[in-house]
Amino acid sequence: MGLDQIIKESIREVVREEIHAALASFQQQSQPNKVMRVKEAAAFLNIAVCRMYELANHPKFPVIREGRKLLFLQKDLEAWLEAQKEVI
């Protein structure tokens, strides 16, 4: 494998990663009313699942309780994040 081939493969890999990241970002933006469960919401906020449960117990945190299930709207979580910036 020559140097040219190594460079081409490296560039392809970087382009693939960037396209994948851009698509994931676009999909999140195109689904603002997406309903998420605890694990998905925790991943969206980049926090641990146990922290998500703690936050869900706060009265001002945007959670929908359906029986024992906790559900979260993506747009509500985004609004909550924006409000947290203003507090800090």
PDB file with SEQRES, HELIX, SHEET and CRYST1 records, atoms N, CA, C and O in Angstrom:
SEQRES   1 A   88  MET GLY LEU ASP GLN ILE ILE LYS GLU SER ILE ARG GLU          
SEQRES   2 A   88  VAL VAL ARG GLU GLU ILE HIS ALA ALA LEU ALA SER PHE          
SEQRES   3 A   88  GLN GLN GLN SER GLN PRO ASN LYS VAL MET ARG VAL LYS          
SEQRES   4 A   88  GLU ALA ALA ALA PHE LEU ASN ILE ALA VAL CYS ARG MET          
SEQRES   5 A   88  TYR GLU LEU ALA ASN HIS PRO LYS PHE PRO VAL ILE ARG          
SEQRES   6 A   88  GLU GLY ARG LYS LEU LEU PHE LEU GLN LYS ASP LEU GLU          
SEQRES   7 A   88  ALA TRP LEU GLU ALA GLN LYS GLU VAL ILE                      
HELIX    1 AA1 LEU A    3  GLN A   29  1                                  27    
HELIX    2 AA2 VAL A   38  LEU A   45  1                                   8    
HELIX    3 AA3 VAL A   49  ALA A   56  1                                   8    
HELIX    4 AA4 GLN A   74  VAL A   87  1                                  14    
SHEET    1 AA1 3 VAL A  35  MET A  36  0                                        
SHEET    2 AA1 3 LYS A  69  LEU A  73 -1                                        
SHEET    3 AA1 3 ILE A  64  GLU A  66 -1                                        
CRYST1    1.000    1.000    1.000  90.00  90.00  90.00 P 1           1          
ATOM      1  N   MET A   1       0.850  -1.165   0.000  1.00  0.00           N  
ATOM      2  CA  MET A   1       0.000   0.000   0.000  1.00  0.00           C  
ATOM      3  C   MET A   1       0.899   1.232   0.000  1.00  0.00           C  
ATOM      4  O   MET A   1       1.714   1.428   0.902  1.00  0.00           O  
ATOM      5  N   GLY A   2       0.733   2.056  -1.029  1.00  0.00           N  
ATOM      6  CA  GLY A   2       1.567   3.238  -1.167  1.00  0.00           C  
ATOM      7  C   GLY A   2       1.061   4.398  -0.331  1.00  0.00           C  
ATOM      8  O   GLY A   2      -0.025   4.351   0.246  1.00  0.00           O  
ATOM      9  N   LEU A   3       1.868   5.428  -0.282  1.00  0.00           N  
ATOM     10  CA  LEU A   3       1.534   6.627   0.478  1.00  0.00           C  
ATOM     11  C   LEU A   3       0.251   7.271  -0.045  1.00  0.00           C  
ATOM     12  O   LEU A   3      -0.589   7.714   0.738  1.00  0.00           O  
ATOM     13  N   ASP A   4       0.102   7.321  -1.380  1.00  0.00           N  
ATOM     14  CA  ASP A   4      -1.116   7.894  -1.969  1.00  0.00           C  
ATOM     15  C   ASP A   4      -2.363   7.142  -1.503  1.00  0.00           C  
ATOM     16  O   ASP A   4      -3.379   7.757  -1.179  1.00  0.00           O  
ATOM     17  N   GLN A   5      -2.282   5.842  -1.472  1.00  0.00           N  
ATOM     18  CA  GLN A   5      -3.418   5.021  -1.047  1.00  0.00           C  
ATOM     19  C   GLN A   5      -3.745   5.263   0.427  1.00  0.00           C  
ATOM     20  O   GLN A   5      -4.917   5.340   0.797  1.00  0.00           O  
ATOM     21  N   ILE A   6      -2.727   5.381   1.259  1.00  0.00           N  
ATOM     22  CA  ILE A   6      -2.935   5.642   2.686  1.00  0.00           C  
ATOM     23  C   ILE A   6      -3.619   6.988   2.882  1.00  0.00           C  
ATOM     24  O   ILE A   6      -4.533   7.111   3.698  1.00  0.00           O  
ATOM     25  N   ILE A   7      -3.180   7.994   2.139  1.00  0.00           N  
ATOM     26  CA  ILE A   7      -3.770   9.331   2.235  1.00  0.00           C  
ATOM     27  C   ILE A   7      -5.229   9.297   1.789  1.00  0.00           C  
ATOM     28  O   ILE A   7      -6.094   9.876   2.446  1.00  0.00           O  
ATOM     29  N   LYS A   8      -5.504   8.618   0.672  1.00  0.00           N  
ATOM     30  CA  LYS A   8      -6.878   8.520   0.175  1.00  0.00           C  
ATOM     31  C   LYS A   8      -7.790   7.842   1.194  1.00  0.00           C  
ATOM     32  O   LYS A   8      -8.903   8.307   1.440  1.00  0.00           O  
ATOM     33  N   GLU A   9      -7.324   6.752   1.782  1.00  0.00           N  
ATOM     34  CA  GLU A   9      -8.124   6.034   2.777  1.00  0.00           C  
ATOM     35  C   GLU A   9      -8.368   6.895   4.014  1.00  0.00           C  
ATOM     36  O   GLU A   9      -9.462   6.886   4.579  1.00  0.00           O  
ATOM     37  N   SER A  10      -7.356   7.628   4.424  1.00  0.00           N  
ATOM     38  CA  SER A  10      -7.506   8.515   5.584  1.00  0.00           C  
ATOM     39  C   SER A  10      -8.538   9.599   5.305  1.00  0.00           C  
ATOM     40  O   SER A  10      -9.376   9.899   6.155  1.00  0.00           O  
ATOM     41  N   ILE A  11      -8.476  10.182   4.122  1.00  0.00           N  
ATOM     42  CA  ILE A  11      -9.431  11.225   3.741  1.00  0.00           C  
ATOM     43  C   ILE A  11     -10.838  10.649   3.667  1.00  0.00           C  
ATOM     44  O   ILE A  11     -11.789  11.278   4.130  1.00  0.00           O  
ATOM     45  N   ARG A  12     -10.981   9.463   3.090  1.00  0.00           N  
ATOM     46  CA  ARG A  12     -12.296   8.818   3.009  1.00  0.00           C  
ATOM     47  C   ARG A  12     -12.888   8.605   4.404  1.00  0.00           C  
ATOM     48  O   ARG A  12     -14.071   8.859   4.631  1.00  0.00           O  
ATOM     49  N   GLU A  13     -12.061   8.141   5.322  1.00  0.00           N  
ATOM     50  CA  GLU A  13     -12.534   7.887   6.684  1.00  0.00           C  
ATOM     51  C   GLU A  13     -12.988   9.175   7.362  1.00  0.00           C  
ATOM     52  O   GLU A  13     -14.028   9.194   8.021  1.00  0.00           O  
ATOM     53  N   VAL A  14     -12.229  10.239   7.207  1.00  0.00           N  
ATOM     54  CA  VAL A  14     -12.600  11.528   7.803  1.00  0.00           C  
ATOM     55  C   VAL A  14     -13.899  12.041   7.192  1.00  0.00           C  
ATOM     56  O   VAL A  14     -14.772  12.528   7.910  1.00  0.00           O  
ATOM     57  N   VAL A  15     -14.031  11.936   5.882  1.00  0.00           N  
ATOM     58  CA  VAL A  15     -15.245  12.392   5.202  1.00  0.00           C  
ATOM     59  C   VAL A  15     -16.447  11.570   5.667  1.00  0.00           C  
ATOM     60  O   VAL A  15     -17.518  12.127   5.908  1.00  0.00           O  
ATOM     61  N   ARG A  16     -16.281  10.248   5.794  1.00  0.00           N  
ATOM     62  CA  ARG A  16     -17.361   9.386   6.279  1.00  0.00           C  
ATOM     63  C   ARG A  16     -17.824   9.811   7.673  1.00  0.00           C  
ATOM     64  O   ARG A  16     -19.022   9.909   7.938  1.00  0.00           O  
ATOM     65  N   GLU A  17     -16.858  10.061   8.558  1.00  0.00           N  
ATOM     66  CA  GLU A  17     -17.191  10.472   9.926  1.00  0.00           C  
ATOM     67  C   GLU A  17     -17.941  11.801   9.935  1.00  0.00           C  
ATOM     68  O   GLU A  17     -18.918  11.960  10.666  1.00  0.00           O  
ATOM     69  N   GLU A  18     -17.489  12.748   9.130  1.00  0.00           N  
ATOM     70  CA  GLU A  18     -18.135  14.063   9.079  1.00  0.00           C  
ATOM     71  C   GLU A  18     -19.553  13.966   8.507  1.00  0.00           C  
ATOM     72  O   GLU A  18     -20.471  14.621   9.001  1.00  0.00           O  
ATOM     73  N   ILE A  19     -19.724  13.157   7.481  1.00  0.00           N  
ATOM     74  CA  ILE A  19     -21.059  12.971   6.900  1.00  0.00           C  
ATOM     75  C   ILE A  19     -21.984  12.312   7.919  1.00  0.00           C  
ATOM     76  O   ILE A  19     -23.139  12.710   8.066  1.00  0.00           O  
ATOM     77  N   HIS A  20     -21.474  11.309   8.617  1.00  0.00           N  
ATOM     78  CA  HIS A  20     -22.276  10.626   9.632  1.00  0.00           C  
ATOM     79  C   HIS A  20     -22.692  11.605  10.735  1.00  0.00           C  
ATOM     80  O   HIS A  20     -23.849  11.599  11.156  1.00  0.00           O  
ATOM     81  N   ALA A  21     -21.781  12.431  11.199  1.00  0.00           N  
ATOM     82  CA  ALA A  21     -22.093  13.418  12.241  1.00  0.00           C  
ATOM     83  C   ALA A  21     -23.109  14.443  11.742  1.00  0.00           C  
ATOM     84  O   ALA A  21     -24.022  14.822  12.477  1.00  0.00           O  
ATOM     85  N   ALA A  22     -22.954  14.890  10.505  1.00  0.00           N  
ATOM     86  CA  ALA A  22     -23.883  15.874   9.937  1.00  0.00           C  
ATOM     87  C   ALA A  22     -25.279  15.277   9.788  1.00  0.00           C  
ATOM     88  O   ALA A  22     -26.272  15.947  10.072  1.00  0.00           O  
ATOM     89  N   LEU A  23     -25.362  14.028   9.347  1.00  0.00           N  
ATOM     90  CA  LEU A  23     -26.664  13.367   9.212  1.00  0.00           C  
ATOM     91  C   LEU A  23     -27.344  13.184  10.568  1.00  0.00           C  
ATOM     92  O   LEU A  23     -28.551  13.392  10.693  1.00  0.00           O  
ATOM     93  N   ALA A  24     -26.579  12.801  11.568  1.00  0.00           N  
ATOM     94  CA  ALA A  24     -27.149  12.625  12.905  1.00  0.00           C  
ATOM     95  C   ALA A  24     -27.680  13.948  13.437  1.00  0.00           C  
ATOM     96  O   ALA A  24     -28.756  14.001  14.032  1.00  0.00           O  
ATOM     97  N   SER A  25     -26.927  15.005  13.222  1.00  0.00           N  
ATOM     98  CA  SER A  25     -27.357  16.338  13.657  1.00  0.00           C  
ATOM     99  C   SER A  25     -28.626  16.759  12.923  1.00  0.00           C  
ATOM    100  O   SER A  25     -29.553  17.295  13.530  1.00  0.00           O  
ATOM    101  N   PHE A  26     -28.661  16.518  11.635  1.00  0.00           N  
ATOM    102  CA  PHE A  26     -29.834  16.875  10.834  1.00  0.00           C  
ATOM    103  C   PHE A  26     -31.067  16.102  11.290  1.00  0.00           C  
ATOM    104  O   PHE A  26     -32.157  16.668  11.381  1.00  0.00           O  
ATOM    105  N   GLN A  27     -30.900  14.823  11.576  1.00  0.00           N  
ATOM    106  CA  GLN A  27     -32.032  14.007  12.016  1.00  0.00           C  
ATOM    107  C   GLN A  27     -32.573  14.503  13.348  1.00  0.00           C  
ATOM    108  O   GLN A  27     -33.786  14.509  13.558  1.00  0.00           O  
ATOM    109  N   GLN A  28     -31.689  14.919  14.251  1.00  0.00           N  
ATOM    110  CA  GLN A  28     -32.147  15.452  15.533  1.00  0.00           C  
ATOM    111  C   GLN A  28     -32.909  16.747  15.332  1.00  0.00           C  
ATOM    112  O   GLN A  28     -33.932  16.973  15.978  1.00  0.00           O  
ATOM    113  N   GLN A  29     -32.421  17.600  14.441  1.00  0.00           N  
ATOM    114  CA  GLN A  29     -33.060  18.885  14.203  1.00  0.00           C  
ATOM    115  C   GLN A  29     -34.401  18.714  13.504  1.00  0.00           C  
ATOM    116  O   GLN A  29     -35.312  19.517  13.707  1.00  0.00           O  
ATOM    117  N   SER A  30     -34.530  17.687  12.691  1.00  0.00           N  
ATOM    118  CA  SER A  30     -35.762  17.500  11.931  1.00  0.00           C  
ATOM    119  C   SER A  30     -36.859  16.819  12.747  1.00  0.00           C  
ATOM    120  O   SER A  30     -37.982  16.672  12.265  1.00  0.00           O  
ATOM    121  N   GLN A  31     -36.550  16.403  13.969  1.00  0.00           N  
ATOM    122  CA  GLN A  31     -37.540  15.732  14.810  1.00  0.00           C  
ATOM    123  C   GLN A  31     -37.657  16.420  16.173  1.00  0.00           C  
ATOM    124  O   GLN A  31     -37.404  15.785  17.198  1.00  0.00           O  
ATOM    125  N   PRO A  32     -38.034  17.700  16.209  1.00  0.00           N  
ATOM    126  CA  PRO A  32     -38.076  18.397  17.496  1.00  0.00           C  
ATOM    127  C   PRO A  32     -39.160  17.886  18.441  1.00  0.00           C  
ATOM    128  O   PRO A  32     -39.042  18.062  19.653  1.00  0.00           O  
ATOM    129  N   ASN A  33     -40.206  17.261  17.921  1.00  0.00           N  
ATOM    130  CA  ASN A  33     -41.272  16.732  18.772  1.00  0.00           C  
ATOM    131  C   ASN A  33     -41.069  15.262  19.103  1.00  0.00           C  
ATOM    132  O   ASN A  33     -42.001  14.582  19.535  1.00  0.00           O  
ATOM    133  N   LYS A  34     -39.878  14.783  18.905  1.00  0.00           N  
ATOM    134  CA  LYS A  34     -39.565  13.391  19.152  1.00  0.00           C  
ATOM    135  C   LYS A  34     -39.754  13.064  20.634  1.00  0.00           C  
ATOM    136  O   LYS A  34     -39.308  13.809  21.506  1.00  0.00           O  
ATOM    137  N   VAL A  35     -40.415  11.947  20.903  1.00  0.00           N  
ATOM    138  CA  VAL A  35     -40.619  11.483  22.272  1.00  0.00           C  
ATOM    139  C   VAL A  35     -39.506  10.497  22.597  1.00  0.00           C  
ATOM    140  O   VAL A  35     -39.236   9.569  21.835  1.00  0.00           O  
ATOM    141  N   MET A  36     -38.864  10.713  23.745  1.00  0.00           N  
ATOM    142  CA  MET A  36     -37.738   9.870  24.135  1.00  0.00           C  
ATOM    143  C   MET A  36     -38.001   9.236  25.493  1.00  0.00           C  
ATOM    144  O   MET A  36     -38.688   9.802  26.344  1.00  0.00           O  
ATOM    145  N   ARG A  37     -37.447   8.070  25.669  1.00  0.00           N  
ATOM    146  CA  ARG A  37     -37.462   7.406  26.969  1.00  0.00           C  
ATOM    147  C   ARG A  37     -36.209   7.835  27.734  1.00  0.00           C  
ATOM    148  O   ARG A  37     -35.410   8.627  27.234  1.00  0.00           O  
ATOM    149  N   VAL A  38     -36.047   7.318  28.929  1.00  0.00           N  
ATOM    150  CA  VAL A  38     -34.979   7.776  29.821  1.00  0.00           C  
ATOM    151  C   VAL A  38     -33.595   7.608  29.201  1.00  0.00           C  
ATOM    152  O   VAL A  38     -32.807   8.554  29.199  1.00  0.00           O  
ATOM    153  N   LYS A  39     -33.288   6.437  28.682  1.00  0.00           N  
ATOM    154  CA  LYS A  39     -31.945   6.198  28.139  1.00  0.00           C  
ATOM    155  C   LYS A  39     -31.643   7.111  26.963  1.00  0.00           C  
ATOM    156  O   LYS A  39     -30.547   7.663  26.862  1.00  0.00           O  
ATOM    157  N   GLU A  40     -32.607   7.269  26.083  1.00  0.00           N  
ATOM    158  CA  GLU A  40     -32.412   8.110  24.909  1.00  0.00           C  
ATOM    159  C   GLU A  40     -32.276   9.581  25.305  1.00  0.00           C  
ATOM    160  O   GLU A  40     -31.454  10.306  24.745  1.00  0.00           O  
ATOM    161  N   ALA A  41     -33.086  10.015  26.269  1.00  0.00           N  
ATOM    162  CA  ALA A  41     -33.009  11.400  26.741  1.00  0.00           C  
ATOM    163  C   ALA A  41     -31.674  11.656  27.436  1.00  0.00           C  
ATOM    164  O   ALA A  41     -31.081  12.722  27.272  1.00  0.00           O  
ATOM    165  N   ALA A  42     -31.205  10.684  28.208  1.00  0.00           N  
ATOM    166  CA  ALA A  42     -29.907  10.820  28.875  1.00  0.00           C  
ATOM    167  C   ALA A  42     -28.793  10.934  27.840  1.00  0.00           C  
ATOM    168  O   ALA A  42     -27.885  11.751  27.994  1.00  0.00           O  
ATOM    169  N   ALA A  43     -28.857  10.133  26.802  1.00  0.00           N  
ATOM    170  CA  ALA A  43     -27.855  10.213  25.734  1.00  0.00           C  
ATOM    171  C   ALA A  43     -27.937  11.561  25.029  1.00  0.00           C  
ATOM    172  O   ALA A  43     -26.909  12.147  24.689  1.00  0.00           O  
ATOM    173  N   PHE A  44     -29.146  12.054  24.808  1.00  0.00           N  
ATOM    174  CA  PHE A  44     -29.339  13.349  24.159  1.00  0.00           C  
ATOM    175  C   PHE A  44     -28.706  14.466  24.986  1.00  0.00           C  
ATOM    176  O   PHE A  44     -28.089  15.377  24.434  1.00  0.00           O  
ATOM    177  N   LEU A  45     -28.861  14.394  26.313  1.00  0.00           N  
ATOM    178  CA  LEU A  45     -28.291  15.408  27.198  1.00  0.00           C  
ATOM    179  C   LEU A  45     -26.842  15.112  27.573  1.00  0.00           C  
ATOM    180  O   LEU A  45     -26.175  15.927  28.211  1.00  0.00           O  
ATOM    181  N   ASN A  46     -26.368  13.942  27.170  1.00  0.00           N  
ATOM    182  CA  ASN A  46     -24.999  13.514  27.462  1.00  0.00           C  
ATOM    183  C   ASN A  46     -24.768  13.413  28.973  1.00  0.00           C  
ATOM    184  O   ASN A  46     -23.764  13.896  29.496  1.00  0.00           O  
ATOM    185  N   ILE A  47     -25.711  12.779  29.654  1.00  0.00           N  
ATOM    186  CA  ILE A  47     -25.601  12.558  31.091  1.00  0.00           C  
ATOM    187  C   ILE A  47     -25.892  11.091  31.388  1.00  0.00           C  
ATOM    188  O   ILE A  47     -26.372  10.353  30.527  1.00  0.00           O  
ATOM    189  N   ALA A  48     -25.595  10.683  32.611  1.00  0.00           N  
ATOM    190  CA  ALA A  48     -25.848   9.303  33.023  1.00  0.00           C  
ATOM    191  C   ALA A  48     -27.347   9.080  33.226  1.00  0.00           C  
ATOM    192  O   ALA A  48     -28.091  10.012  33.533  1.00  0.00           O  
ATOM    193  N   VAL A  49     -27.766   7.851  33.052  1.00  0.00           N  
ATOM    194  CA  VAL A  49     -29.179   7.500  33.215  1.00  0.00           C  
ATOM    195  C   VAL A  49     -29.638   7.793  34.643  1.00  0.00           C  
ATOM    196  O   VAL A  49     -30.749   8.284  34.843  1.00  0.00           O  
ATOM    197  N   CYS A  50     -28.797   7.499  35.639  1.00  0.00           N  
ATOM    198  CA  CYS A  50     -29.198   7.764  37.030  1.00  0.00           C  
ATOM    199  C   CYS A  50     -29.397   9.262  37.259  1.00  0.00           C  
ATOM    200  O   CYS A  50     -30.279   9.654  38.024  1.00  0.00           O  
ATOM    201  N   ARG A  51     -28.594  10.103  36.609  1.00  0.00           N  
ATOM    202  CA  ARG A  51     -28.768  11.558  36.716  1.00  0.00           C  
ATOM    203  C   ARG A  51     -30.081  11.981  36.052  1.00  0.00           C  
ATOM    204  O   ARG A  51     -30.735  12.919  36.509  1.00  0.00           O  
ATOM    205  N   MET A  52     -30.461  11.299  34.988  1.00  0.00           N  
ATOM    206  CA  MET A  52     -31.715  11.604  34.300  1.00  0.00           C  
ATOM    207  C   MET A  52     -32.897  11.351  35.236  1.00  0.00           C  
ATOM    208  O   MET A  52     -33.841  12.139  35.278  1.00  0.00           O  
ATOM    209  N   TYR A  53     -32.840  10.252  35.983  1.00  0.00           N  
ATOM    210  CA  TYR A  53     -33.901   9.962  36.950  1.00  0.00           C  
ATOM    211  C   TYR A  53     -33.948  11.033  38.044  1.00  0.00           C  
ATOM    212  O   TYR A  53     -35.028  11.441  38.471  1.00  0.00           O  
ATOM    213  N   GLU A  54     -32.773  11.484  38.495  1.00  0.00           N  
ATOM    214  CA  GLU A  54     -32.728  12.548  39.507  1.00  0.00           C  
ATOM    215  C   GLU A  54     -33.382  13.823  38.978  1.00  0.00           C  
ATOM    216  O   GLU A  54     -34.190  14.447  39.665  1.00  0.00           O  
ATOM    217  N   LEU A  55     -33.027  14.201  37.758  1.00  0.00           N  
ATOM    218  CA  LEU A  55     -33.604  15.406  37.162  1.00  0.00           C  
ATOM    219  C   LEU A  55     -35.114  15.277  36.998  1.00  0.00           C  
ATOM    220  O   LEU A  55     -35.852  16.243  37.192  1.00  0.00           O  
ATOM    221  N   ALA A  56     -35.563  14.095  36.643  1.00  0.00           N  
ATOM    222  CA  ALA A  56     -36.998  13.873  36.420  1.00  0.00           C  
ATOM    223  C   ALA A  56     -37.811  14.082  37.695  1.00  0.00           C  
ATOM    224  O   ALA A  56     -39.016  14.326  37.626  1.00  0.00           O  
ATOM    225  N   ASN A  57     -37.171  13.989  38.847  1.00  0.00           N  
ATOM    226  CA  ASN A  57     -37.870  14.202  40.115  1.00  0.00           C  
ATOM    227  C   ASN A  57     -37.985  15.673  40.493  1.00  0.00           C  
ATOM    228  O   ASN A  57     -38.713  16.013  41.425  1.00  0.00           O  
ATOM    229  N   HIS A  58     -37.275  16.550  39.784  1.00  0.00           N  
ATOM    230  CA  HIS A  58     -37.383  17.985  40.048  1.00  0.00           C  
ATOM    231  C   HIS A  58     -38.686  18.499  39.440  1.00  0.00           C  
ATOM    232  O   HIS A  58     -39.028  18.149  38.311  1.00  0.00           O  
ATOM    233  N   PRO A  59     -39.411  19.328  40.186  1.00  0.00           N  
ATOM    234  CA  PRO A  59     -40.722  19.780  39.696  1.00  0.00           C  
ATOM    235  C   PRO A  59     -40.676  20.617  38.419  1.00  0.00           C  
ATOM    236  O   PRO A  59     -41.652  20.634  37.668  1.00  0.00           O  
ATOM    237  N   LYS A  60     -39.570  21.308  38.154  1.00  0.00           N  
ATOM    238  CA  LYS A  60     -39.511  22.165  36.965  1.00  0.00           C  
ATOM    239  C   LYS A  60     -38.888  21.471  35.752  1.00  0.00           C  
ATOM    240  O   LYS A  60     -38.753  22.080  34.690  1.00  0.00           O  
ATOM    241  N   PHE A  61     -38.515  20.218  35.905  1.00  0.00           N  
ATOM    242  CA  PHE A  61     -37.905  19.491  34.788  1.00  0.00           C  
ATOM    243  C   PHE A  61     -39.005  18.962  33.874  1.00  0.00           C  
ATOM    244  O   PHE A  61     -40.002  18.425  34.356  1.00  0.00           O  
ATOM    245  N   PRO A  62     -38.835  19.109  32.550  1.00  0.00           N  
ATOM    246  CA  PRO A  62     -39.892  18.715  31.600  1.00  0.00           C  
ATOM    247  C   PRO A  62     -39.988  17.204  31.381  1.00  0.00           C  
ATOM    248  O   PRO A  62     -39.295  16.640  30.534  1.00  0.00           O  
ATOM    249  N   VAL A  63     -40.839  16.576  32.142  1.00  0.00           N  
ATOM    250  CA  VAL A  63     -41.026  15.131  32.030  1.00  0.00           C  
ATOM    251  C   VAL A  63     -42.519  14.837  31.906  1.00  0.00           C  
ATOM    252  O   VAL A  63     -43.354  15.521  32.497  1.00  0.00           O  
ATOM    253  N   ILE A  64     -42.829  13.822  31.136  1.00  0.00           N  
ATOM    254  CA  ILE A  64     -44.209  13.349  31.005  1.00  0.00           C  
ATOM    255  C   ILE A  64     -44.261  11.993  31.693  1.00  0.00           C  
ATOM    256  O   ILE A  64     -43.530  11.070  31.336  1.00  0.00           O  
ATOM    257  N   ARG A  65     -45.125  11.890  32.670  1.00  0.00           N  
ATOM    258  CA  ARG A  65     -45.265  10.621  33.394  1.00  0.00           C  
ATOM    259  C   ARG A  65     -46.489   9.891  32.854  1.00  0.00           C  
ATOM    260  O   ARG A  65     -47.613  10.393  32.892  1.00  0.00           O  
ATOM    261  N   GLU A  66     -46.232   8.702  32.357  1.00  0.00           N  
ATOM    262  CA  GLU A  66     -47.313   7.863  31.834  1.00  0.00           C  
ATOM    263  C   GLU A  66     -47.266   6.556  32.610  1.00  0.00           C  
ATOM    264  O   GLU A  66     -46.570   5.612  32.235  1.00  0.00           O  
ATOM    265  N   GLY A  67     -48.026   6.524  33.700  1.00  0.00           N  
ATOM    266  CA  GLY A  67     -47.918   5.375  34.592  1.00  0.00           C  
ATOM    267  C   GLY A  67     -46.540   5.385  35.229  1.00  0.00           C  
ATOM    268  O   GLY A  67     -46.144   6.364  35.861  1.00  0.00           O  
ATOM    269  N   ARG A  68     -45.822   4.305  35.060  1.00  0.00           N  
ATOM    270  CA  ARG A  68     -44.457   4.224  35.588  1.00  0.00           C  
ATOM    271  C   ARG A  68     -43.417   4.704  34.581  1.00  0.00           C  
ATOM    272  O   ARG A  68     -42.242   4.856  34.916  1.00  0.00           O  
ATOM    273  N   LYS A  69     -43.851   4.939  33.359  1.00  0.00           N  
ATOM    274  CA  LYS A  69     -42.924   5.370  32.304  1.00  0.00           C  
ATOM    275  C   LYS A  69     -42.633   6.856  32.406  1.00  0.00           C  
ATOM    276  O   LYS A  69     -43.514   7.655  32.722  1.00  0.00           O  
ATOM    277  N   LEU A  70     -41.390   7.215  32.134  1.00  0.00           N  
ATOM    278  CA  LEU A  70     -40.995   8.616  32.025  1.00  0.00           C  
ATOM    279  C   LEU A  70     -40.696   8.894  30.562  1.00  0.00           C  
ATOM    280  O   LEU A  70     -39.898   8.193  29.938  1.00  0.00           O  
ATOM    281  N   LEU A  71     -41.334   9.912  30.021  1.00  0.00           N  
ATOM    282  CA  LEU A  71     -41.141  10.286  28.627  1.00  0.00           C  
ATOM    283  C   LEU A  71     -40.704  11.743  28.559  1.00  0.00           C  
ATOM    284  O   LEU A  71     -41.051  12.552  29.419  1.00  0.00           O  
ATOM    285  N   PHE A  72     -39.935  12.062  27.520  1.00  0.00           N  
ATOM    286  CA  PHE A  72     -39.398  13.406  27.362  1.00  0.00           C  
ATOM    287  C   PHE A  72     -39.551  13.841  25.914  1.00  0.00           C  
ATOM    288  O   PHE A  72     -39.290  13.062  24.998  1.00  0.00           O  
ATOM    289  N   LEU A  73     -39.975  15.086  25.704  1.00  0.00           N  
ATOM    290  CA  LEU A  73     -40.014  15.647  24.355  1.00  0.00           C  
ATOM    291  C   LEU A  73     -38.690  16.349  24.092  1.00  0.00           C  
ATOM    292  O   LEU A  73     -38.199  17.108  24.928  1.00  0.00           O  
ATOM    293  N   GLN A  74     -38.122  16.089  22.931  1.00  0.00           N  
ATOM    294  CA  GLN A  74     -36.837  16.685  22.588  1.00  0.00           C  
ATOM    295  C   GLN A  74     -36.893  18.209  22.671  1.00  0.00           C  
ATOM    296  O   GLN A  74     -35.974  18.834  23.199  1.00  0.00           O  
ATOM    297  N   LYS A  75     -37.963  18.808  22.154  1.00  0.00           N  
ATOM    298  CA  LYS A  75     -38.062  20.274  22.162  1.00  0.00           C  
ATOM    299  C   LYS A  75     -38.111  20.811  23.587  1.00  0.00           C  
ATOM    300  O   LYS A  75     -37.576  21.886  23.860  1.00  0.00           O  
ATOM    301  N   ASP A  76     -38.750  20.074  24.502  1.00  0.00           N  
ATOM    302  CA  ASP A  76     -38.802  20.505  25.901  1.00  0.00           C  
ATOM    303  C   ASP A  76     -37.429  20.420  26.559  1.00  0.00           C  
ATOM    304  O   ASP A  76     -37.057  21.293  27.343  1.00  0.00           O  
ATOM    305  N   LEU A  77     -36.682  19.373  26.240  1.00  0.00           N  
ATOM    306  CA  LEU A  77     -35.330  19.241  26.791  1.00  0.00           C  
ATOM    307  C   LEU A  77     -34.422  20.347  26.265  1.00  0.00           C  
ATOM    308  O   LEU A  77     -33.606  20.894  27.008  1.00  0.00           O  
ATOM    309  N   GLU A  78     -34.566  20.676  24.980  1.00  0.00           N  
ATOM    310  CA  GLU A  78     -33.767  21.764  24.407  1.00  0.00           C  
ATOM    311  C   GLU A  78     -34.105  23.093  25.075  1.00  0.00           C  
ATOM    312  O   GLU A  78     -33.207  23.884  25.367  1.00  0.00           O  
ATOM    313  N   ALA A  79     -35.389  23.346  25.318  1.00  0.00           N  
ATOM    314  CA  ALA A  79     -35.810  24.581  25.985  1.00  0.00           C  
ATOM    315  C   ALA A  79     -35.279  24.620  27.417  1.00  0.00           C  
ATOM    316  O   ALA A  79     -34.851  25.670  27.896  1.00  0.00           O  
ATOM    317  N   TRP A  80     -35.307  23.480  28.093  1.00  0.00           N  
ATOM    318  CA  TRP A  80     -34.785  23.403  29.456  1.00  0.00           C  
ATOM    319  C   TRP A  80     -33.293  23.712  29.474  1.00  0.00           C  
ATOM    320  O   TRP A  80     -32.813  24.431  30.350  1.00  0.00           O  
ATOM    321  N   LEU A  81     -32.559  23.167  28.503  1.00  0.00           N  
ATOM    322  CA  LEU A  81     -31.119  23.449  28.415  1.00  0.00           C  
ATOM    323  C   LEU A  81     -30.868  24.939  28.226  1.00  0.00           C  
ATOM    324  O   LEU A  81     -29.988  25.507  28.874  1.00  0.00           O  
ATOM    325  N   GLU A  82     -31.622  25.565  27.357  1.00  0.00           N  
ATOM    326  CA  GLU A  82     -31.474  27.008  27.126  1.00  0.00           C  
ATOM    327  C   GLU A  82     -31.748  27.788  28.408  1.00  0.00           C  
ATOM    328  O   GLU A  82     -31.038  28.746  28.717  1.00  0.00           O  
ATOM    329  N   ALA A  83     -32.763  27.386  29.149  1.00  0.00           N  
ATOM    330  CA  ALA A  83     -33.094  28.062  30.406  1.00  0.00           C  
ATOM    331  C   ALA A  83     -31.969  27.895  31.425  1.00  0.00           C  
ATOM    332  O   ALA A  83     -31.720  28.790  32.233  1.00  0.00           O  
ATOM    333  N   GLN A  84     -31.289  26.748  31.385  1.00  0.00           N  
ATOM    334  CA  GLN A  84     -30.185  26.520  32.320  1.00  0.00           C  
ATOM    335  C   GLN A  84     -29.010  27.437  32.016  1.00  0.00           C  
ATOM    336  O   GLN A  84     -28.293  27.849  32.928  1.00  0.00           O  
ATOM    337  N   LYS A  85     -28.806  27.758  30.750  1.00  0.00           N  
ATOM    338  CA  LYS A  85     -27.735  28.692  30.373  1.00  0.00           C  
ATOM    339  C   LYS A  85     -27.990  30.054  30.997  1.00  0.00           C  
ATOM    340  O   LYS A  85     -27.064  30.713  31.468  1.00  0.00           O  
ATOM    341  N   GLU A  86     -29.254  30.475  30.997  1.00  0.00           N  
ATOM    342  CA  GLU A  86     -29.612  31.787  31.534  1.00  0.00           C  
ATOM    343  C   GLU A  86     -29.429  31.835  33.044  1.00  0.00           C  
ATOM    344  O   GLU A  86     -29.085  32.882  33.591  1.00  0.00           O  
ATOM    345  N   VAL A  87     -29.655  30.719  33.721  1.00  0.00           N  
ATOM    346  CA  VAL A  87     -29.513  30.666  35.173  1.00  0.00           C  
ATOM    347  C   VAL A  87     -28.052  30.806  35.568  1.00  0.00           C  
ATOM    348  O   VAL A  87     -27.724  31.465  36.554  1.00  0.00           O  
ATOM    349  N   ILE A  88     -27.183  30.184  34.793  1.00  0.00           N  
ATOM    350  CA  ILE A  88     -25.747  30.202  35.101  1.00  0.00           C  
ATOM    351  C   ILE A  88     -25.176  31.473  34.642  1.00  0.00           C  
ATOM    352  O   ILE A  88     -23.977  31.704  34.799  1.00  0.00           O  
TER     353      ILE A  88                                                      
END                                                                             
